[in-house]
């Protein structure tokens, strides 16, 4: 920091002081000038030009080596297994009449284009209260709620969602995180 000397008592004070701290003499007002640096763009031009030349060389090298035209695929195609690649054409949604007799279990219309497998589902148990969804998405409408420990039949797993079936009809879809193979001991 710069100092100025008081003309009256010769005491050194900071250059930003307006009066002497010892005798109180008023110093003349001095404007503080900060050096202004000019932009240093002119120093960057060589670096920018060199970077542009390097990018151009790399791109041109890639074009020369690989050619500008797209190449034909020469690898072997991936063949999915028969279990995962079974194509079943989509079927229209069919309306089913309301169930008769036991009205505590609602049977929804067939919600998927793939028909449920006849009786080949596996048993799963709800680990908590869980929504049975209309589609394999947490954002789709809930069509039913499973109680903790409630057993359901599931026949397919796709995208982390089981398809829940009952009486040969699709009830909806449940996230696999909420279904377990073991029955809970003490459901809440």
N, C-alpha and C positions, 0 to 999 in steps of 0.2 A: 504494500500500500504506500502511496506517496504522501510526503509530509510537506507542510509549508511552515515558514518561520514567521512569527508575529513581529511586525516592524516596531512595536512599542516595547515589548519585554524580551524579545528573542526566544520565546518558548516555541518548541516545535509542536504543531497540531496537525491532525489529519487533513488531507487536502479537501475533504468534503465538508469541513467545519465552516460555519458561517461567522463565528467569532472565537477569540482566543479563550481557552478554558481557564487560564490563569488570571489575566487582567480584564477580559471582557471586551477587548478591542474588536470592532466589526471588521471582518475581512471583506474585500471587494468580491462581488458575485462573479464566480467563474463558471462558465459553462463546461460541463463534463462532456468530452467528446470521446466516443468509442470508435475505434477503428472499424470501418465497414469493409467486410471482405467481399470481393467481387465473386460472382459465381465461377467455379472452376471447371466449367463445361469444356473449355478448350483443352484441358488436360485429359478429358475422357474420350475425345474423338479417336485417338489411336486405338484405344481399347475396344470401342464400339465397332470400328472398322475391322479390326482383327477378329472379333467375335462373329461378325457377319460373314467374313470370308471363310472361317472355319465351318459355320453352319452350311454354307453353300457347298463347300467341298464334301462334307459328310453326306448331304442329300444327293449330290451328283454321283458320289461313289455308290450309294445304295441303288440308285436308278440304273447305273451301268452294270452292277453286279447282278441285280435281281430282275432287271428289265422293267419297263413301264407297264406292260400288259400283265393282267393277272394270270397266274399259272393255274393249270388244271390240278385238281386234287389227285394225288397219286397214292395216298395211304389206303389201307383197307377200311371199309365201313364198319362201324360198330354195330354188332347184331345183338339186340337185347334177348334175354332168355325168354322162353315161352311163357313162364309164369308171370313175368312182369309186362310182357308185350301183347297180351291178349286183347284184341280189339273187339269191342262189342258196340254195335251201332247204337246211337242214342234212340231212346223210345219216348213217346209222349207221356206226360204226366197223366196218370189215370186216377179218376176220382173213385173212392170206395165208399160204400154206404156206411153209416154210423154203426158201430158194433152193437149187437143185441146182448142182453143178459148183463154181464159184468161191466158196469159203466165207469168203474174206478180207473180202468186202464183205457186210455184213449189210443186208438190206432189211427195214425195219420195216413193220408194218401201217399202213394209211392212217390218219393221225393227225388229219386235219382234215376238217371237213364239206365243204370245197370241194375237188373233185378237181383234181389237177395238170393243167396244160395239156400236151397231147401234144407233146413235143419243141420247145416254143417258149421254153424257158428260156434264160437268158443265163449265160455261164460266169464264175465268180468264183474267186479263189484265196485260200486261208487265209493270213493274215499271220503267224499264230503257232499254237500248239496251241490248239484251240478246241473247246468242247463243242457238239455238236448236241443241242438241247433238244427235249423232247417237246411243249412249247407255246411260245408267244411270250412267255416270261418267264424271267428269270435264275434264278428259284427252282424252276423245273420240273426234272424228272429228266433227266439226260443219257442219250441213247440211243446216242451214238457220239462219237468224238473225231476231229477232222480234224488232220492233221499240217501243219506249215508248208509252204506251197507247193502243197498238195493242191488240185486243181481239182474244183469241184462245179458243178452246174447249179442255178440259182435261178429261180423263176418268179413270185414276188410279194414285195412289200415292204409291210409293214403295221406300224405302231407301232415302226419301227426294226429290225424283224426280217425277214430273208429266209426264205422257205420253200425248203428244199433238197430236190430231187427226183432220183430215179435210176430208170431203167427204168419210168417212168410211175407211180412210187409216191413218196409223201412220206416222206423219211427223218426230217425234223424241221425245226427252226428255228435259225438262227444270227443273232446280233446283227450288224448291218451294219458295226459298227466293226472286226470281225475278218475281213472279206472285202474284197478289192480286185479291180479289173478287170485290173490288170497282174500278170503272173507275177513272183514274186520272182526275182532273179538267183541269189542263193546262199542257199537255205533253210537254216536252222540244223540 
